[in-house]
C-alpha cells in the first residue's frame, strides 16, 4: 500500500487539475473534498459578484418624485449618476431585466409595485421572483414594509442597509 501511495504522490501534480475539473463537471467535487476532510475549501459565496460602485436600478410605481429619491441617495453619499429610475407601474411590464443579467456593472435592483407579468418573467410566478432566484442578477431589494411600496423612509433605510452591509459602496 505504501508503494501505491508513493506512486500516487509522484503523479498527483500532473493529474490533479484535470481530475478536479472532471469532479466539478460531474458534480462530485464536494463529495471528493468531504472524503479528504477539505470541504472548507469550497467557496461559500457565489462566484458571480457585482461591482459595489455600480449602477442601481429602481423600478416600480412611485408617488415619490425622482428628484426626491436622488436627493436621498446623495445625502447617503451616492452619486445620482449611478441610478436608473423607472417609476411608472407599467415599466415593470416592459423593462428588460436581461440588461442586468451577468452584467457586474449593475450593483443592485430595488423594486416597488409592478405587474407580476413582464418581458423577463419566463416560467416564474413574477418578474421579481425570477430575478431573485436566477444566478447572475445583482441583489434584489423589495421596497415597502407591508407589500411593495416606494416611500422616502424605506428607500433611505434600504439604501443605508445596503451600504452598511457593504453590498454597495
Phi and psi in radians as a Rosetta constraint file:
Dihedral C 1 N 2 CA 2 C 2 CIRCULARHARMONIC -1.111 0.35
Dihedral N 2 CA 2 C 2 N 3 CIRCULARHARMONIC -0.630 0.35
Dihedral C 2 N 3 CA 3 C 3 CIRCULARHARMONIC -1.130 0.35
Dihedral N 3 CA 3 C 3 N 4 CIRCULARHARMONIC -0.722 0.35
Dihedral C 3 N 4 CA 4 C 4 CIRCULARHARMONIC -1.082 0.35
Dihedral N 4 CA 4 C 4 N 5 CIRCULARHARMONIC -0.788 0.35
Dihedral C 4 N 5 CA 5 C 5 CIRCULARHARMONIC -1.054 0.35
Dihedral N 5 CA 5 C 5 N 6 CIRCULARHARMONIC -0.762 0.35
Dihedral C 5 N 6 CA 6 C 6 CIRCULARHARMONIC -1.082 0.35
Dihedral N 6 CA 6 C 6 N 7 CIRCULARHARMONIC -0.742 0.35
Dihedral C 6 N 7 CA 7 C 7 CIRCULARHARMONIC -1.135 0.35
Dihedral N 7 CA 7 C 7 N 8 CIRCULARHARMONIC -0.693 0.35
Dihedral C 7 N 8 CA 8 C 8 CIRCULARHARMONIC -1.108 0.35
Dihedral N 8 CA 8 C 8 N 9 CIRCULARHARMONIC -0.799 0.35
Dihedral C 8 N 9 CA 9 C 9 CIRCULARHARMONIC -1.023 0.35
Dihedral N 9 CA 9 C 9 N 10 CIRCULARHARMONIC -0.677 0.35
Dihedral C 9 N 10 CA 10 C 10 CIRCULARHARMONIC -1.147 0.35
Dihedral N 10 CA 10 C 10 N 11 CIRCULARHARMONIC -0.629 0.35
Dihedral C 10 N 11 CA 11 C 11 CIRCULARHARMONIC -1.565 0.35
Dihedral N 11 CA 11 C 11 N 12 CIRCULARHARMONIC -0.278 0.35
Dihedral C 11 N 12 CA 12 C 12 CIRCULARHARMONIC -0.988 0.35
Dihedral N 12 CA 12 C 12 N 13 CIRCULARHARMONIC -0.807 0.35
Dihedral C 12 N 13 CA 13 C 13 CIRCULARHARMONIC -0.996 0.35
Dihedral N 13 CA 13 C 13 N 14 CIRCULARHARMONIC -0.670 0.35
Dihedral C 13 N 14 CA 14 C 14 CIRCULARHARMONIC -1.296 0.35
Dihedral N 14 CA 14 C 14 N 15 CIRCULARHARMONIC -0.616 0.35
Dihedral C 14 N 15 CA 15 C 15 CIRCULARHARMONIC -1.813 0.35
Dihedral N 15 CA 15 C 15 N 16 CIRCULARHARMONIC -0.233 0.35
Dihedral C 15 N 16 CA 16 C 16 CIRCULARHARMONIC -1.075 0.35
Dihedral N 16 CA 16 C 16 N 17 CIRCULARHARMONIC -0.822 0.35
Dihedral C 16 N 17 CA 17 C 17 CIRCULARHARMONIC -0.994 0.35
Dihedral N 17 CA 17 C 17 N 18 CIRCULARHARMONIC -0.770 0.35
Dihedral C 17 N 18 CA 18 C 18 CIRCULARHARMONIC -1.162 0.35
Dihedral N 18 CA 18 C 18 N 19 CIRCULARHARMONIC -0.692 0.35
Dihedral C 18 N 19 CA 19 C 19 CIRCULARHARMONIC -1.141 0.35
Dihedral N 19 CA 19 C 19 N 20 CIRCULARHARMONIC -0.758 0.35
Dihedral C 19 N 20 CA 20 C 20 CIRCULARHARMONIC -1.122 0.35
Dihedral N 20 CA 20 C 20 N 21 CIRCULARHARMONIC -0.700 0.35
Dihedral C 20 N 21 CA 21 C 21 CIRCULARHARMONIC -1.068 0.35
Dihedral N 21 CA 21 C 21 N 22 CIRCULARHARMONIC -0.781 0.35
Dihedral C 21 N 22 CA 22 C 22 CIRCULARHARMONIC -1.143 0.35
Dihedral N 22 CA 22 C 22 N 23 CIRCULARHARMONIC -0.741 0.35
Dihedral C 22 N 23 CA 23 C 23 CIRCULARHARMONIC -1.067 0.35
Dihedral N 23 CA 23 C 23 N 24 CIRCULARHARMONIC -0.682 0.35
Dihedral C 23 N 24 CA 24 C 24 CIRCULARHARMONIC -1.159 0.35
Dihedral N 24 CA 24 C 24 N 25 CIRCULARHARMONIC -0.788 0.35
Dihedral C 24 N 25 CA 25 C 25 CIRCULARHARMONIC -1.089 0.35
Dihedral N 25 CA 25 C 25 N 26 CIRCULARHARMONIC -0.632 0.35
Dihedral C 25 N 26 CA 26 C 26 CIRCULARHARMONIC -1.564 0.35
Dihedral N 26 CA 26 C 26 N 27 CIRCULARHARMONIC 0.028 0.35
Dihedral C 26 N 27 CA 27 C 27 CIRCULARHARMONIC 1.343 0.35
Dihedral N 27 CA 27 C 27 N 28 CIRCULARHARMONIC 0.306 0.35
Dihedral C 27 N 28 CA 28 C 28 CIRCULARHARMONIC -1.879 0.35
Dihedral N 28 CA 28 C 28 N 29 CIRCULARHARMONIC 0.055 0.35
Dihedral C 28 N 29 CA 29 C 29 CIRCULARHARMONIC -1.088 0.35
Dihedral N 29 CA 29 C 29 N 30 CIRCULARHARMONIC -0.768 0.35
Dihedral C 29 N 30 CA 30 C 30 CIRCULARHARMONIC -1.052 0.35
Dihedral N 30 CA 30 C 30 N 31 CIRCULARHARMONIC -0.775 0.35
Dihedral C 30 N 31 CA 31 C 31 CIRCULARHARMONIC -1.070 0.35
Dihedral N 31 CA 31 C 31 N 32 CIRCULARHARMONIC -0.777 0.35
Dihedral C 31 N 32 CA 32 C 32 CIRCULARHARMONIC -1.036 0.35
Dihedral N 32 CA 32 C 32 N 33 CIRCULARHARMONIC -0.822 0.35
Dihedral C 32 N 33 CA 33 C 33 CIRCULARHARMONIC -1.159 0.35
Dihedral N 33 CA 33 C 33 N 34 CIRCULARHARMONIC -0.600 0.35
Dihedral C 33 N 34 CA 34 C 34 CIRCULARHARMONIC -1.130 0.35
Dihedral N 34 CA 34 C 34 N 35 CIRCULARHARMONIC -0.697 0.35
Dihedral C 34 N 35 CA 35 C 35 CIRCULARHARMONIC -1.030 0.35
Dihedral N 35 CA 35 C 35 N 36 CIRCULARHARMONIC -0.603 0.35
Dihedral C 35 N 36 CA 36 C 36 CIRCULARHARMONIC -1.557 0.35
Dihedral N 36 CA 36 C 36 N 37 CIRCULARHARMONIC -0.038 0.35
Dihedral C 36 N 37 CA 37 C 37 CIRCULARHARMONIC 1.255 0.35
Dihedral N 37 CA 37 C 37 N 38 CIRCULARHARMONIC 0.489 0.35
Dihedral C 37 N 38 CA 38 C 38 CIRCULARHARMONIC -2.091 0.35
Dihedral N 38 CA 38 C 38 N 39 CIRCULARHARMONIC 0.422 0.35
Dihedral C 38 N 39 CA 39 C 39 CIRCULARHARMONIC -1.093 0.35
Dihedral N 39 CA 39 C 39 N 40 CIRCULARHARMONIC -0.351 0.35
Dihedral C 39 N 40 CA 40 C 40 CIRCULARHARMONIC -1.187 0.35
Dihedral N 40 CA 40 C 40 N 41 CIRCULARHARMONIC -0.205 0.35
Dihedral C 40 N 41 CA 41 C 41 CIRCULARHARMONIC -1.319 0.35
Dihedral N 41 CA 41 C 41 N 42 CIRCULARHARMONIC -0.317 0.35
Dihedral C 41 N 42 CA 42 C 42 CIRCULARHARMONIC -1.188 0.35
Dihedral N 42 CA 42 C 42 N 43 CIRCULARHARMONIC 2.457 0.35
Dihedral C 42 N 43 CA 43 C 43 CIRCULARHARMONIC -1.228 0.35
Dihedral N 43 CA 43 C 43 N 44 CIRCULARHARMONIC 2.318 0.35
Dihedral C 43 N 44 CA 44 C 44 CIRCULARHARMONIC -1.587 0.35
Dihedral N 44 CA 44 C 44 N 45 CIRCULARHARMONIC -0.398 0.35
Dihedral C 44 N 45 CA 45 C 45 CIRCULARHARMONIC -1.712 0.35
Dihedral N 45 CA 45 C 45 N 46 CIRCULARHARMONIC 2.695 0.35
Dihedral C 45 N 46 CA 46 C 46 CIRCULARHARMONIC -1.061 0.35
Dihedral N 46 CA 46 C 46 N 47 CIRCULARHARMONIC 2.620 0.35
Dihedral C 46 N 47 CA 47 C 47 CIRCULARHARMONIC -1.180 0.35
Dihedral N 47 CA 47 C 47 N 48 CIRCULARHARMONIC -0.603 0.35
Dihedral C 47 N 48 CA 48 C 48 CIRCULARHARMONIC -1.458 0.35
Dihedral N 48 CA 48 C 48 N 49 CIRCULARHARMONIC 2.185 0.35
Dihedral C 48 N 49 CA 49 C 49 CIRCULARHARMONIC -2.333 0.35
Dihedral N 49 CA 49 C 49 N 50 CIRCULARHARMONIC 2.553 0.35
Dihedral C 49 N 50 CA 50 C 50 CIRCULARHARMONIC -1.659 0.35
Dihedral N 50 CA 50 C 50 N 51 CIRCULARHARMONIC 2.849 0.35
Dihedral C 50 N 51 CA 51 C 51 CIRCULARHARMONIC -1.315 0.35
Dihedral N 51 CA 51 C 51 N 52 CIRCULARHARMONIC 2.161 0.35
Dihedral C 51 N 52 CA 52 C 52 CIRCULARHARMONIC -1.131 0.35
Dihedral N 52 CA 52 C 52 N 53 CIRCULARHARMONIC -0.347 0.35
Dihedral C 52 N 53 CA 53 C 53 CIRCULARHARMONIC -1.779 0.35
Dihedral N 53 CA 53 C 53 N 54 CIRCULARHARMONIC 0.318 0.35
Dihedral C 53 N 54 CA 54 C 54 CIRCULARHARMONIC -1.379 0.35
Dihedral N 54 CA 54 C 54 N 55 CIRCULARHARMONIC -3.047 0.35
Dihedral C 54 N 55 CA 55 C 55 CIRCULARHARMONIC -1.185 0.35
Dihedral N 55 CA 55 C 55 N 56 CIRCULARHARMONIC 2.646 0.35
Dihedral C 55 N 56 CA 56 C 56 CIRCULARHARMONIC -2.159 0.35
Dihedral N 56 CA 56 C 56 N 57 CIRCULARHARMONIC 2.079 0.35
Dihedral C 56 N 57 CA 57 C 57 CIRCULARHARMONIC -1.608 0.35
Dihedral N 57 CA 57 C 57 N 58 CIRCULARHARMONIC 2.256 0.35
Dihedral C 57 N 58 CA 58 C 58 CIRCULARHARMONIC -2.077 0.35
Dihedral N 58 CA 58 C 58 N 59 CIRCULARHARMONIC 2.087 0.35
Dihedral C 58 N 59 CA 59 C 59 CIRCULARHARMONIC -2.387 0.35
Dihedral N 59 CA 59 C 59 N 60 CIRCULARHARMONIC 2.403 0.35
Dihedral C 59 N 60 CA 60 C 60 CIRCULARHARMONIC 2.351 0.35
Dihedral N 60 CA 60 C 60 N 61 CIRCULARHARMONIC 2.789 0.35
Dihedral C 60 N 61 CA 61 C 61 CIRCULARHARMONIC -1.099 0.35
Dihedral N 61 CA 61 C 61 N 62 CIRCULARHARMONIC 2.337 0.35
Dihedral C 61 N 62 CA 62 C 62 CIRCULARHARMONIC -2.447 0.35
Dihedral N 62 CA 62 C 62 N 63 CIRCULARHARMONIC 2.330 0.35
Dihedral C 62 N 63 CA 63 C 63 CIRCULARHARMONIC -1.472 0.35
Dihedral N 63 CA 63 C 63 N 64 CIRCULARHARMONIC -0.254 0.35
Dihedral C 63 N 64 CA 64 C 64 CIRCULARHARMONIC -1.444 0.35
Dihedral N 64 CA 64 C 64 N 65 CIRCULARHARMONIC 2.243 0.35
Dihedral C 64 N 65 CA 65 C 65 CIRCULARHARMONIC -1.196 0.35
Dihedral N 65 CA 65 C 65 N 66 CIRCULARHARMONIC 2.651 0.35
Dihedral C 65 N 66 CA 66 C 66 CIRCULARHARMONIC -0.983 0.35
Dihedral N 66 CA 66 C 66 N 67 CIRCULARHARMONIC -0.728 0.35
Dihedral C 66 N 67 CA 67 C 67 CIRCULARHARMONIC -1.060 0.35
Dihedral N 67 CA 67 C 67 N 68 CIRCULARHARMONIC -0.643 0.35
Dihedral C 67 N 68 CA 68 C 68 CIRCULARHARMONIC -1.198 0.35
Dihedral N 68 CA 68 C 68 N 69 CIRCULARHARMONIC -0.776 0.35
Dihedral C 68 N 69 CA 69 C 69 CIRCULARHARMONIC -1.075 0.35
Dihedral N 69 CA 69 C 69 N 70 CIRCULARHARMONIC -0.745 0.35
Dihedral C 69 N 70 CA 70 C 70 CIRCULARHARMONIC -1.162 0.35
Dihedral N 70 CA 70 C 70 N 71 CIRCULARHARMONIC -0.583 0.35
Dihedral C 70 N 71 CA 71 C 71 CIRCULARHARMONIC -1.156 0.35
Dihedral N 71 CA 71 C 71 N 72 CIRCULARHARMONIC -0.691 0.35
Dihedral C 71 N 72 CA 72 C 72 CIRCULARHARMONIC -1.098 0.35
Dihedral N 72 CA 72 C 72 N 73 CIRCULARHARMONIC -0.794 0.35
Dihedral C 72 N 73 CA 73 C 73 CIRCULARHARMONIC -1.048 0.35
Dihedral N 73 CA 73 C 73 N 74 CIRCULARHARMONIC -0.760 0.35
Dihedral C 73 N 74 CA 74 C 74 CIRCULARHARMONIC -1.082 0.35
Dihedral N 74 CA 74 C 74 N 75 CIRCULARHARMONIC -0.678 0.35
Dihedral C 74 N 75 CA 75 C 75 CIRCULARHARMONIC -1.129 0.35
Dihedral N 75 CA 75 C 75 N 76 CIRCULARHARMONIC -0.347 0.35
Dihedral C 75 N 76 CA 76 C 76 CIRCULARHARMONIC -1.679 0.35
Dihedral N 76 CA 76 C 76 N 77 CIRCULARHARMONIC 0.094 0.35
Dihedral C 76 N 77 CA 77 C 77 CIRCULARHARMONIC 1.535 0.35
Dihedral N 77 CA 77 C 77 N 78 CIRCULARHARMONIC 0.264 0.35
Dihedral C 77 N 78 CA 78 C 78 CIRCULARHARMONIC -1.789 0.35
Dihedral N 78 CA 78 C 78 N 79 CIRCULARHARMONIC 2.340 0.35
Dihedral C 78 N 79 CA 79 C 79 CIRCULARHARMONIC -1.249 0.35
Dihedral N 79 CA 79 C 79 N 80 CIRCULARHARMONIC 2.421 0.35
Dihedral C 79 N 80 CA 80 C 80 CIRCULARHARMONIC -1.126 0.35
Dihedral N 80 CA 80 C 80 N 81 CIRCULARHARMONIC -0.403 0.35
Dihedral C 80 N 81 CA 81 C 81 CIRCULARHARMONIC -1.163 0.35
Dihedral N 81 CA 81 C 81 N 82 CIRCULARHARMONIC -0.287 0.35
Dihedral C 81 N 82 CA 82 C 82 CIRCULARHARMONIC -1.409 0.35
Dihedral N 82 CA 82 C 82 N 83 CIRCULARHARMONIC -0.186 0.35
Dihedral C 82 N 83 CA 83 C 83 CIRCULARHARMONIC -1.767 0.35
Dihedral N 83 CA 83 C 83 N 84 CIRCULARHARMONIC 2.383 0.35
Dihedral C 83 N 84 CA 84 C 84 CIRCULARHARMONIC -2.024 0.35
Dihedral N 84 CA 84 C 84 N 85 CIRCULARHARMONIC 1.974 0.35
Dihedral C 84 N 85 CA 85 C 85 CIRCULARHARMONIC -1.852 0.35
Dihedral N 85 CA 85 C 85 N 86 CIRCULARHARMONIC 2.234 0.35
Dihedral C 85 N 86 CA 86 C 86 CIRCULARHARMONIC -2.247 0.35
Dihedral N 86 CA 86 C 86 N 87 CIRCULARHARMONIC 1.536 0.35
Dihedral C 86 N 87 CA 87 C 87 CIRCULARHARMONIC -1.790 0.35
Dihedral N 87 CA 87 C 87 N 88 CIRCULARHARMONIC 0.301 0.35
Dihedral C 87 N 88 CA 88 C 88 CIRCULARHARMONIC -1.776 0.35
Dihedral N 88 CA 88 C 88 N 89 CIRCULARHARMONIC 2.488 0.35
Dihedral C 88 N 89 CA 89 C 89 CIRCULARHARMONIC -0.953 0.35
Dihedral N 89 CA 89 C 89 N 90 CIRCULARHARMONIC -0.730 0.35
Dihedral C 89 N 90 CA 90 C 90 CIRCULARHARMONIC -1.239 0.35
Dihedral N 90 CA 90 C 90 N 91 CIRCULARHARMONIC -0.308 0.35
Dihedral C 90 N 91 CA 91 C 91 CIRCULARHARMONIC -1.006 0.35
Dihedral N 91 CA 91 C 91 N 92 CIRCULARHARMONIC -0.593 0.35
Dihedral C 91 N 92 CA 92 C 92 CIRCULARHARMONIC -1.124 0.35
Dihedral N 92 CA 92 C 92 N 93 CIRCULARHARMONIC -0.488 0.35
Dihedral C 92 N 93 CA 93 C 93 CIRCULARHARMONIC -1.387 0.35
Dihedral N 93 CA 93 C 93 N 94 CIRCULARHARMONIC -0.628 0.35
Dihedral C 93 N 94 CA 94 C 94 CIRCULARHARMONIC -1.755 0.35
Dihedral N 94 CA 94 C 94 N 95 CIRCULARHARMONIC -0.302 0.35
Dihedral C 94 N 95 CA 95 C 95 CIRCULARHARMONIC -1.148 0.35
Dihedral N 95 CA 95 C 95 N 96 CIRCULARHARMONIC 2.334 0.35
Dihedral C 95 N 96 CA 96 C 96 CIRCULARHARMONIC -1.637 0.35
Dihedral N 96 CA 96 C 96 N 97 CIRCULARHARMONIC 1.707 0.35
Dihedral C 96 N 97 CA 97 C 97 CIRCULARHARMONIC -1.153 0.35
Dihedral N 97 CA 97 C 97 N 98 CIRCULARHARMONIC -0.266 0.35
Dihedral C 97 N 98 CA 98 C 98 CIRCULARHARMONIC -1.048 0.35
Dihedral N 98 CA 98 C 98 N 99 CIRCULARHARMONIC -0.396 0.35
Dihedral C 98 N 99 CA 99 C 99 CIRCULARHARMONIC -1.111 0.35
Dihedral N 99 CA 99 C 99 N 100 CIRCULARHARMONIC -0.342 0.35
Dihedral C 99 N 100 CA 100 C 100 CIRCULARHARMONIC -1.819 0.35
Dihedral N 100 CA 100 C 100 N 101 CIRCULARHARMONIC -0.022 0.35
Dihedral C 100 N 101 CA 101 C 101 CIRCULARHARMONIC -1.390 0.35
Dihedral N 101 CA 101 C 101 N 102 CIRCULARHARMONIC 2.175 0.35
Dihedral C 101 N 102 CA 102 C 102 CIRCULARHARMONIC 1.018 0.35
Dihedral N 102 CA 102 C 102 N 103 CIRCULARHARMONIC 0.531 0.35
Dihedral C 102 N 103 CA 103 C 103 CIRCULARHARMONIC -2.064 0.35
Dihedral N 103 CA 103 C 103 N 104 CIRCULARHARMONIC 1.674 0.35
Dihedral C 103 N 104 CA 104 C 104 CIRCULARHARMONIC -1.133 0.35
Dihedral N 104 CA 104 C 104 N 105 CIRCULARHARMONIC -0.210 0.35
Dihedral C 104 N 105 CA 105 C 105 CIRCULARHARMONIC -1.251 0.35
Dihedral N 105 CA 105 C 105 N 106 CIRCULARHARMONIC -0.155 0.35
Dihedral C 105 N 106 CA 106 C 106 CIRCULARHARMONIC -1.736 0.35
Dihedral N 106 CA 106 C 106 N 107 CIRCULARHARMONIC 2.034 0.35
Dihedral C 106 N 107 CA 107 C 107 CIRCULARHARMONIC -1.570 0.35
Dihedral N 107 CA 107 C 107 N 108 CIRCULARHARMONIC -0.474 0.35
Dihedral C 107 N 108 CA 108 C 108 CIRCULARHARMONIC -2.819 0.35
Dihedral N 108 CA 108 C 108 N 109 CIRCULARHARMONIC 2.560 0.35
Dihedral C 108 N 109 CA 109 C 109 CIRCULARHARMONIC -2.144 0.35
Dihedral N 109 CA 109 C 109 N 110 CIRCULARHARMONIC 2.118 0.35
Dihedral C 109 N 110 CA 110 C 110 CIRCULARHARMONIC -1.893 0.35
Dihedral N 110 CA 110 C 110 N 111 CIRCULARHARMONIC 2.191 0.35
Dihedral C 110 N 111 CA 111 C 111 CIRCULARHARMONIC -2.060 0.35
Dihedral N 111 CA 111 C 111 N 112 CIRCULARHARMONIC 2.452 0.35
Dihedral C 111 N 112 CA 112 C 112 CIRCULARHARMONIC -2.078 0.35
Dihedral N 112 CA 112 C 112 N 113 CIRCULARHARMONIC -2.775 0.35
Dihedral C 112 N 113 CA 113 C 113 CIRCULARHARMONIC -1.063 0.35
Dihedral N 113 CA 113 C 113 N 114 CIRCULARHARMONIC 2.277 0.35
Dihedral C 113 N 114 CA 114 C 114 CIRCULARHARMONIC -2.778 0.35
Dihedral N 114 CA 114 C 114 N 115 CIRCULARHARMONIC 2.814 0.35
Dihedral C 114 N 115 CA 115 C 115 CIRCULARHARMONIC -1.094 0.35
Dihedral N 115 CA 115 C 115 N 116 CIRCULARHARMONIC 2.605 0.35
Dihedral C 115 N 116 CA 116 C 116 CIRCULARHARMONIC -1.157 0.35
Dihedral N 116 CA 116 C 116 N 117 CIRCULARHARMONIC -0.694 0.35
Dihedral C 116 N 117 CA 117 C 117 CIRCULARHARMONIC -1.460 0.35
Dihedral N 117 CA 117 C 117 N 118 CIRCULARHARMONIC 2.659 0.35
Dihedral C 117 N 118 CA 118 C 118 CIRCULARHARMONIC -3.028 0.35
Dihedral N 118 CA 118 C 118 N 119 CIRCULARHARMONIC 3.021 0.35
Dihedral C 118 N 119 CA 119 C 119 CIRCULARHARMONIC -1.046 0.35
Dihedral N 119 CA 119 C 119 N 120 CIRCULARHARMONIC -0.504 0.35
Dihedral C 119 N 120 CA 120 C 120 CIRCULARHARMONIC -1.843 0.35
Dihedral N 120 CA 120 C 120 N 121 CIRCULARHARMONIC 0.216 0.35
Dihedral C 120 N 121 CA 121 C 121 CIRCULARHARMONIC -1.164 0.35
Dihedral N 121 CA 121 C 121 N 122 CIRCULARHARMONIC -0.723 0.35
Dihedral C 121 N 122 CA 122 C 122 CIRCULARHARMONIC 1.092 0.35
Dihedral N 122 CA 122 C 122 N 123 CIRCULARHARMONIC -2.374 0.35
Dihedral C 122 N 123 CA 123 C 123 CIRCULARHARMONIC -1.561 0.35
Dihedral N 123 CA 123 C 123 N 124 CIRCULARHARMONIC -0.012 0.35
Dihedral C 123 N 124 CA 124 C 124 CIRCULARHARMONIC -1.315 0.35
Dihedral N 124 CA 124 C 124 N 125 CIRCULARHARMONIC 2.868 0.35
Dihedral C 124 N 125 CA 125 C 125 CIRCULARHARMONIC -1.202 0.35
Dihedral N 125 CA 125 C 125 N 126 CIRCULARHARMONIC -0.495 0.35
Dihedral C 125 N 126 CA 126 C 126 CIRCULARHARMONIC -2.694 0.35
Dihedral N 126 CA 126 C 126 N 127 CIRCULARHARMONIC 2.890 0.35
Dihedral C 126 N 127 CA 127 C 127 CIRCULARHARMONIC -1.090 0.35
Dihedral N 127 CA 127 C 127 N 128 CIRCULARHARMONIC -0.743 0.35
Dihedral C 127 N 128 CA 128 C 128 CIRCULARHARMONIC -1.079 0.35
Dihedral N 128 CA 128 C 128 N 129 CIRCULARHARMONIC -0.788 0.35
Dihedral C 128 N 129 CA 129 C 129 CIRCULARHARMONIC -1.034 0.35
Dihedral N 129 CA 129 C 129 N 130 CIRCULARHARMONIC -0.677 0.35
Dihedral C 129 N 130 CA 130 C 130 CIRCULARHARMONIC -1.146 0.35
Dihedral N 130 CA 130 C 130 N 131 CIRCULARHARMONIC -0.848 0.35
Dihedral C 130 N 131 CA 131 C 131 CIRCULARHARMONIC -1.248 0.35
Dihedral N 131 CA 131 C 131 N 132 CIRCULARHARMONIC -0.459 0.35
Dihedral C 131 N 132 CA 132 C 132 CIRCULARHARMONIC -1.247 0.35
Dihedral N 132 CA 132 C 132 N 133 CIRCULARHARMONIC -0.574 0.35
Dihedral C 132 N 133 CA 133 C 133 CIRCULARHARMONIC -1.766 0.35
Dihedral N 133 CA 133 C 133 N 134 CIRCULARHARMONIC -0.055 0.35
Dihedral C 133 N 134 CA 134 C 134 CIRCULARHARMONIC -1.796 0.35
Dihedral N 134 CA 134 C 134 N 135 CIRCULARHARMONIC 2.203 0.35
Dihedral C 134 N 135 CA 135 C 135 CIRCULARHARMONIC -1.074 0.35
Dihedral N 135 CA 135 C 135 N 136 CIRCULARHARMONIC 2.506 0.35
Dihedral C 135 N 136 CA 136 C 136 CIRCULARHARMONIC 1.794 0.35
Dihedral N 136 CA 136 C 136 N 137 CIRCULARHARMONIC -0.054 0.35
Dihedral C 136 N 137 CA 137 C 137 CIRCULARHARMONIC -1.719 0.35
Dihedral N 137 CA 137 C 137 N 138 CIRCULARHARMONIC 2.670 0.35
Dihedral C 137 N 138 CA 138 C 138 CIRCULARHARMONIC -1.165 0.35
Dihedral N 138 CA 138 C 138 N 139 CIRCULARHARMONIC 2.912 0.35
Dihedral C 138 N 139 CA 139 C 139 CIRCULARHARMONIC -0.970 0.35
Dihedral N 139 CA 139 C 139 N 140 CIRCULARHARMONIC 2.540 0.35
Dihedral C 139 N 140 CA 140 C 140 CIRCULARHARMONIC -1.963 0.35
Dihedral N 140 CA 140 C 140 N 141 CIRCULARHARMONIC 2.283 0.35
Dihedral C 140 N 141 CA 141 C 141 CIRCULARHARMONIC -2.065 0.35
Dihedral N 141 CA 141 C 141 N 142 CIRCULARHARMONIC 2.163 0.35
Dihedral C 141 N 142 CA 142 C 142 CIRCULARHARMONIC -1.499 0.35
Dihedral N 142 CA 142 C 142 N 143 CIRCULARHARMONIC 2.201 0.35
Dihedral C 142 N 143 CA 143 C 143 CIRCULARHARMONIC -1.598 0.35
Dihedral N 143 CA 143 C 143 N 144 CIRCULARHARMONIC 2.338 0.35
Dihedral C 143 N 144 CA 144 C 144 CIRCULARHARMONIC 2.095 0.35
Dihedral N 144 CA 144 C 144 N 145 CIRCULARHARMONIC 2.463 0.35
Dihedral C 144 N 145 CA 145 C 145 CIRCULARHARMONIC -1.475 0.35
Dihedral N 145 CA 145 C 145 N 146 CIRCULARHARMONIC -0.869 0.35
Dihedral C 145 N 146 CA 146 C 146 CIRCULARHARMONIC -2.051 0.35
Dihedral N 146 CA 146 C 146 N 147 CIRCULARHARMONIC 1.468 0.35
Dihedral C 146 N 147 CA 147 C 147 CIRCULARHARMONIC 1.597 0.35
Dihedral N 147 CA 147 C 147 N 148 CIRCULARHARMONIC 2.936 0.35
Dihedral C 147 N 148 CA 148 C 148 CIRCULARHARMONIC -1.342 0.35
Dihedral N 148 CA 148 C 148 N 149 CIRCULARHARMONIC 2.219 0.35
Dihedral C 148 N 149 CA 149 C 149 CIRCULARHARMONIC -2.837 0.35
Dihedral N 149 CA 149 C 149 N 150 CIRCULARHARMONIC 2.350 0.35
Dihedral C 149 N 150 CA 150 C 150 CIRCULARHARMONIC -1.669 0.35
Dihedral N 150 CA 150 C 150 N 151 CIRCULARHARMONIC 1.956 0.35
Dihedral C 150 N 151 CA 151 C 151 CIRCULARHARMONIC -2.120 0.35
Dihedral N 151 CA 151 C 151 N 152 CIRCULARHARMONIC 2.780 0.35
Dihedral C 151 N 152 CA 152 C 152 CIRCULARHARMONIC -1.060 0.35
Dihedral N 152 CA 152 C 152 N 153 CIRCULARHARMONIC -0.813 0.35
Dihedral C 152 N 153 CA 153 C 153 CIRCULARHARMONIC -1.099 0.35
Dihedral N 153 CA 153 C 153 N 154 CIRCULARHARMONIC -0.834 0.35
Dihedral C 153 N 154 CA 154 C 154 CIRCULARHARMONIC -1.190 0.35
Dihedral N 154 CA 154 C 154 N 155 CIRCULARHARMONIC -0.669 0.35
Dihedral C 154 N 155 CA 155 C 155 CIRCULARHARMONIC -1.039 0.35
Dihedral N 155 CA 155 C 155 N 156 CIRCULARHARMONIC -0.825 0.35
Dihedral C 155 N 156 CA 156 C 156 CIRCULARHARMONIC -1.084 0.35
Dihedral N 156 CA 156 C 156 N 157 CIRCULARHARMONIC -0.833 0.35
Dihedral C 156 N 157 CA 157 C 157 CIRCULARHARMONIC -1.096 0.35
Dihedral N 157 CA 157 C 157 N 158 CIRCULARHARMONIC -0.738 0.35
Dihedral C 157 N 158 CA 158 C 158 CIRCULARHARMONIC -1.223 0.35
Dihedral N 158 CA 158 C 158 N 159 CIRCULARHARMONIC -0.688 0.35
Dihedral C 158 N 159 CA 159 C 159 CIRCULARHARMONIC -1.099 0.35
Dihedral N 159 CA 159 C 159 N 160 CIRCULARHARMONIC -0.776 0.35
Dihedral C 159 N 160 CA 160 C 160 CIRCULARHARMONIC -1.075 0.35
Dihedral N 160 CA 160 C 160 N 161 CIRCULARHARMONIC -0.714 0.35
Dihedral C 160 N 161 CA 161 C 161 CIRCULARHARMONIC -1.077 0.35
Dihedral N 161 CA 161 C 161 N 162 CIRCULARHARMONIC -0.735 0.35
Dihedral C 161 N 162 CA 162 C 162 CIRCULARHARMONIC -1.147 0.35
Dihedral N 162 CA 162 C 162 N 163 CIRCULARHARMONIC -0.617 0.35
Dihedral C 162 N 163 CA 163 C 163 CIRCULARHARMONIC -1.222 0.35
Dihedral N 163 CA 163 C 163 N 164 CIRCULARHARMONIC -0.826 0.35
Dihedral C 163 N 164 CA 164 C 164 CIRCULARHARMONIC -1.096 0.35
Dihedral N 164 CA 164 C 164 N 165 CIRCULARHARMONIC -0.605 0.35
Dihedral C 164 N 165 CA 165 C 165 CIRCULARHARMONIC -1.553 0.35
Dihedral N 165 CA 165 C 165 N 166 CIRCULARHARMONIC 0.109 0.35
Dihedral C 165 N 166 CA 166 C 166 CIRCULARHARMONIC 1.085 0.35
Dihedral N 166 CA 166 C 166 N 167 CIRCULARHARMONIC 0.511 0.35
Dihedral C 166 N 167 CA 167 C 167 CIRCULARHARMONIC -1.427 0.35
Dihedral N 167 CA 167 C 167 N 168 CIRCULARHARMONIC -0.486 0.35
Dihedral C 167 N 168 CA 168 C 168 CIRCULARHARMONIC -2.323 0.35
Dihedral N 168 CA 168 C 168 N 169 CIRCULARHARMONIC 2.804 0.35
